[in-house]
C-alpha cells in the first residue's frame, strides 16, 4: 500500500499516544496525530484543546484551536483561564503534543521570530500556549517536518523550553516534568537521550536513509546504538487517517493539519 | 436575519459582515459597574445603537480588549471603531486575528498586547506584520506574552489584583524582550514564579448570544476570556445576536454577565461574522482564506476597508 511521508509521520506520531493519556493538543500536525490515535488504537485517550474543550471527540479536524466542533463534541468546555490554571498548571495533563517552526537538538522550540526579535525576517504567530504546555505537561511529544531550516543548531528565539541550550538548563531550573522526549518527523523518530537529553535518531521510516536525515538536520545529528525501521502504516491506520482528512475537507473545503 | 456572507460571492462585492442595530434598538442601558470606581454612576435606560455605543465607550488613546477565542469575535463593533477613526489605541487580545489585522492596517492601533497572532488555519497577519516590520501605516509597539500569562493577567484584573502570579516563562526568551515579565519568589516555598501586570482595559468589547431586556448577557460555547475581560475593564460593550424577554430554561451554572457589570448592550445580529456564534452560524472559513490575499497588498487592503467599512455606514439612530 502506498502512502505519503506526511501520512507516515502522522501515523508514527499517533502511535506514541496511549489509551490512558490525557493530551494537550496543539493545532495542525499534532491535532491530526492525536485524533488519529483516538480513532485507532487509543479510543480512550482524553484530548484537551487550549480553547477550553476537555475530552473532545471531533469528527473532523478543527481549522482553529477554538472551532465549534471541539466544544460540541467535548465532555465539558471551560474558560481559557481555568484551562491554563487548573488543568494545565494544576498538573492534570500527561502529554503535551506540540509543533513549531524551529527545533534544536535539545527539543527547544521557536514559534516567535526568524531573525532578530525587533527586526525579524519572518514574524511567526508567537507562543500561544506552548511555553507553559511544555513546562507543565508530564511529557512533551513534538511533531515537525524535517528540514535544515527547521532543525537548527541554534534557535533564533527560544519560545518554548525543551531541555535548554545545553540540555541541562531544564533540570537546573528545577522543572519537575520530563520535557520533550519524542520528536517525530516525516523521515523518522528521534528520542531524547536520558543523560545528555540530546535528541538522537532511533528509527527511520521505511525507505529513508541516514544520509537523508543528516542532510535535513541543521546540526550534526547522532544516531542511536540501534536504529529501528518504523513499522509501515497499517491499512486500518491509513484508512482512518484518510477518512478523517476526507471528512475534514468536506466540512472545511480544505484539509486541516496538513 | 443573518446577513449574506456566502463564499461564492466575488470578493469585491462581498457585503460587510454585520447588520447594524436597528434604529429603534430595543436596548439597553446601564452605565457602569462600580467595581473600580469611587462613585457609582449607574444610570438606567439609555438606548444605544452600535455607533452611539462605540462613540461613547471607545475613545482615542484607550486601552481596548476585544476578546473572543476564535469564537464570538466582535467584528461589527471593531468595524465601527474603524469607521469612527479611533486612533492611538492599545489593543489587547490573546489571539489577534483578522479583526485586529484590519484595525492595525486602518491605523487605529498604537500598541498591541498579545500572545498568538495569526490567521488561524491560514497563516500570517499581513497588516500586523507590515506594521511591525515596516511601520506601516505607522509604528506598532508590541508587548508579547504567552497564553498562560494573558489568561492569568485577565483573571487578576477581574479579581482586582495588581498582578498575576503563575508558573511559567522559565528558561525562555520572552522575558528578555518584555520588561513586564518578571519573577517573584514564593514567600512560603521560595519557588520562582512568573509575574505579569494585571490587564485592566479601559474598555472590553465582546459579542455574545443573548441579552434579556434588563441587559443581562448570556454567553455559551467556547467562552474564552470574555467574562474576565469584561470584569477586568472599566467599561464594557457587549453586542448580541438577539434580545429575549427571558433566557428560558438553562443550567444554573450558565455563564451570565449581570447587567450591572455591563456598560452597554447593542443588538447586532451577525456581529461576529466571519467568525462564528455557537447556536447561530458557522465560521466563514472561505473569508479567512480570502483575507490572506486581501491583506497582502496595501492597496487592496485599503480598497477593501474603504468599500466594506468606511462606505458602509452604520444606520443613524
Interface residues (C-beta under 8 A of the other chain):
Chain A: X27 X50 X51 X52 X53 X63 X64 X65 X66 X67 X68 X70 X71 X72 X77 X79 X80 X81 X83 X84 X85 X88 X89 X112 X117 X118 X119 X120 X123 X125 X126 X127 X128 X129 X130 X131 X132 X135 X136 X157 X158 X159 X160 X161 X164 X169 X170 X173 X175 X252 X253 X254 X256
Chain B: X7 X69 X70 X71 X94 X95 X114 X115 X116 X117 X118 X120 X121 X124 X128 X129 X132 X133 X144 X145 X146 X147 X148 X151 X152 X154 X155 X166 X167 X168 X169 X170 X171 X172 X173 X174 X177 X221 X222 X223 X224 X225 X227 X228 X276 X278 X282 X283 X285 X286 X288 X289
